[in-house]
């Protein structure tokens, strides 16, 4: 069965474990993100939002009763990519050593390789699944069946994200179908 649209959420569940909480902090820190916890929470939020979209878009109908086109939404972790964010986080000394020794190319992917992993997820040809649970495929390094952390795929946590963070931001800005956002939708 073909899809009229595909989307990929770039998330990384190993990065969601900040040792503090699986809940999304809605307040941006005033300090630099030294421990990458804000970055990790943003990736967790992306995966939770894709969980909601998978659940709600498979059931959404237009006001005239016709259904929206089926949308394939995938979560994908490209692997460790040698980006400015990573280089800034590990510091100049480590970057210098990894670059001079050539280890950066062995340990980390280039930006192009990371992008290829995401494109591989989109090109994988995952068939239409009967339920959103079955359709929740997590790609790691361009391959399906990666292990997503439980808080990344929890419908309860995903609805909580919607109600506390996303819905207040889109209210009055975006017109959503009637009933959109309810847990039973």
C-alpha positions in Angstrom: 0.0 0.0 0.0 1.4 3.4 -0.8 1.5 6.5 1.3 0.6 10.0 0.1 3.1 11.5 2.5 6.0 10.5 4.7 7.6 12.2 7.6 10.7 11.5 9.7 11.3 12.7 13.2 14.9 12.8 14.1 15.1 11.7 17.6 17.5 9.7 19.8 16.1 7.9 22.7 19.5 7.2 24.3 19.8 11.0 24.6 16.5 11.3 26.5 18.0 9.8 29.7 19.2 12.8 31.7 18.9 11.0 35.0 16.3 13.5 36.3 13.0 12.9 34.7 11.2 11.8 31.6 9.0 14.8 31.7 9.7 17.7 29.3 10.9 20.9 31.0 8.9 23.7 29.5 11.2 26.4 30.8 14.3 27.1 28.8 17.4 27.3 31.0 19.3 30.6 31.5 22.5 28.7 31.6 24.3 26.9 28.7 23.1 23.3 28.1 26.3 21.9 29.5 24.9 18.4 30.1 22.8 18.4 26.9 19.6 17.8 29.0 17.7 20.5 27.0 18.9 18.9 23.8 17.8 15.5 25.0 14.4 16.8 26.1 13.9 18.3 22.6 14.6 14.9 21.0 12.2 13.2 23.5 9.5 15.8 22.6 10.0 15.1 18.9 9.5 11.4 19.5 6.4 11.9 21.7 4.9 14.3 19.2 5.4 11.7 16.4 3.7 9.1 18.7 0.7 11.5 18.9 0.6 12.1 15.1 0.8 8.4 14.4 -2.2 7.8 16.7 -4.3 10.8 15.7 -3.6 11.0 12.0 -4.6 7.3 11.5 -8.0 8.2 12.9 -8.6 11.7 11.7 -11.5 12.5 9.4 -12.4 15.6 7.6 -15.6 17.4 8.6 -17.4 15.7 5.7 -16.5 12.3 7.0 -13.8 11.5 4.5 -10.5 10.5 6.0 -7.1 12.3 5.7 -4.6 10.5 3.5 -2.6 8.0 5.5 0.7 9.4 6.7 3.8 7.3 7.5 5.6 8.9 10.5 8.9 7.3 11.4 11.4 8.1 14.3 15.0 7.9 13.2 18.3 8.3 15.1 21.1 8.9 12.5 23.8 7.8 14.8 26.6 9.9 16.4 27.2 12.7 13.9 30.3 15.0 14.0 28.4 18.3 14.3 29.3 21.7 15.7 27.0 21.0 18.7 28.9 17.8 19.5 32.3 19.4 18.9 31.4 22.4 21.1 30.1 20.0 23.8 33.3 17.9 24.0 35.6 20.9 23.9 38.6 22.1 21.8 41.1 19.7 23.3 39.1 16.6 22.6 38.2 17.8 19.1 41.9 18.5 18.4 42.9 15.0 19.4 40.1 13.3 17.6 40.7 15.3 14.5 44.5 14.9 14.5 44.4 11.2 15.1 41.6 10.6 12.6 39.5 9.0 15.3 36.6 11.4 14.7 36.0 9.7 11.3 36.0 6.3 12.9 33.8 7.1 15.9 31.4 9.7 14.4 29.5 9.9 11.2 29.8 12.9 8.8 26.8 15.1 8.3 26.2 13.4 4.9 26.3 10.0 6.5 23.8 11.1 9.2 21.5 12.5 6.5 21.8 9.2 4.5 20.6 7.3 7.6 17.5 9.5 7.8 16.8 9.1 4.0 17.3 5.3 4.4 14.5 5.3 6.9 12.2 7.2 4.5 13.1 4.9 1.7 12.7 1.7 3.7 9.3 0.9 2.3 7.6 0.1 5.6 4.1 -1.1 4.7 0.9 0.3 6.1 0.3 -1.2 9.5 -3.2 -1.8 11.0 -2.5 0.0 14.2 -0.3 2.9 15.4 1.5 0.6 17.8 2.6 -1.7 14.9 3.4 1.4 12.8 5.8 2.8 15.4 9.1 1.7 13.9 12.3 3.3 15.3 15.2 3.5 12.9 18.8 3.6 14.2 21.6 4.1 11.8 19.2 3.7 8.8 17.9 0.3 10.0 14.4 -0.5 11.4 13.7 -2.1 14.8 15.9 0.0 17.0 14.9 0.1 20.7 13.0 3.2 21.7 12.9 4.1 25.4 9.5 3.6 27.0 9.0 7.4 27.6 9.6 8.0 23.9 6.6 5.9 22.9 4.3 6.3 25.8 0.9 7.6 24.8 0.2 8.9 28.3 3.4 11.0 28.3 2.8 12.1 24.7 -0.7 13.3 25.5 0.7 15.1 28.5 3.2 16.8 26.2 0.3 17.9 24.0 -1.8 19.2 26.8 0.8 21.0 28.7 3.3 22.2 26.0 2.0 22.1 22.5 -1.8 22.8 22.7 -1.4 26.1 24.6 1.1 27.2 21.9 -1.2 26.4 18.9 -4.5 27.5 20.5 -6.0 30.2 18.3 -3.2 29.9 15.8 -4.0 26.6 14.1 -7.5 25.3 13.4 -7.6 21.6 14.4 -10.3 19.1 13.7 -13.0 18.8 16.3 -11.9 16.5 19.2 -8.2 16.6 18.2 -5.9 16.1 21.1 -8.2 14.1 23.4 -6.7 10.9 24.8 -9.5 8.8 23.2 -9.2 10.4 19.8 
